[in-house]
Amino acid sequence: MNSSSQILAALRSNLNGVSGGDLCNRLGISRAAVWSHIESLRANGFEIIASPHRGYQLLHEPDLLLADDIQSQIETEDLVGSKVIVIQETTSTNDEVARAAQQNQPEGLVVFAESQTKGRGRLGRKWDSPDGKGLWFSALLRPALAPSECTRLTAATAVALIRAIAKTSGITPSIKWPNDLLVNGKKVAGILTEMSAELDHVHYVIIGVGIDVNQTAADFTGELKEIATSLKVESGNEISRSNLAAAVLHELSRVYDQIQNGAFPKIAEEWAANCATLGNQVVIDAGARQFAGRAEALDETGALLLRTEHGRLERIMGGDVSIVK
Ligand code: BTN
């Protein structure tokens, strides 16, 4: 943790104020150095007052993503987020992480962007990524899984997002198979899992996540008006993106550990308990094929088991689902 993040952590944990002397002792730096870190936090929009009685007091935080700050809020043993990079603007964070993967960066790297110019969703769709309004990020993983088992990572990500969103905003989204999170029937988050693999070996997996956090209803225009929402619209509160980011990385690390330790069935149970698709009659457009039937369960690889109208059980890895009833 760098000195500014340590000062921020100290100020957050004591909102009544922390004396300059106390900060000097905790960080082992001079008063002048503390002052200069306070100034740089202020320059980033943190409202910090200094008074002889209370010392430094944090009054207001800007809704900013700072790599060190996010990292200071996760556990040291958390793998996802062991390296965090925040960039102002890029085409797509999945592209950034793919480049890093090809340069042999270790797993756990996470790249956030404040905005994306070519954010993408599944099936080549465009993903709107307005500046500073949401969380647009990608994580690099190098799992010890067969390519066919990597669907588990998407399911586990959905579970991690639900836990983190519930903890940070009080809202518990439901899952629309395979990778959408919905609140009141509208999409609030999506997951784009991409991988580089040979037939029997995974080189790396990129988990791309988009969460609509602080948009207002008016920010959703055109077709998004009917189908998308944000955590702010649904909860009525502005959400700290940095707290949410840290909570998501922590939960991703937990579910990734579970998967690596053979505990996917536990995650599948949690996924099923939060899934709005299971138990319904659905139609699935899987590109080349269409399926109709009852969504019964998630199998051990993360694929959906669909009981067709002819009584056959189909195993479906991905597609677009619509609920019939
Ligand atoms: C979907 O719902 O179809 C998936 C949406 C995934 C969007 C995220 S935003 C961060 C990452 N970068 C991208 O270009 N896409 C993913």
Boltz pocket constraint, residues with backbone or C-beta under 6 A from the ligand:
constraints:
  - pocket:
      binder: B
      contacts: [[A, 91], [A, 92], [A, 93], [A, 94], [A, 116], [A, 118], [A, 119], [A, 120], [A, 121], [A, 122], [A, 123], [A, 125], [A, 127], [A, 129], [A, 135], [A, 136], [A, 137], [A, 138], [A, 179], [A, 180], [A, 189], [A, 190], [A, 191], [A, 192], [A, 208], [A, 209], [A, 210], [A, 211]]
      max_distance: 6.0
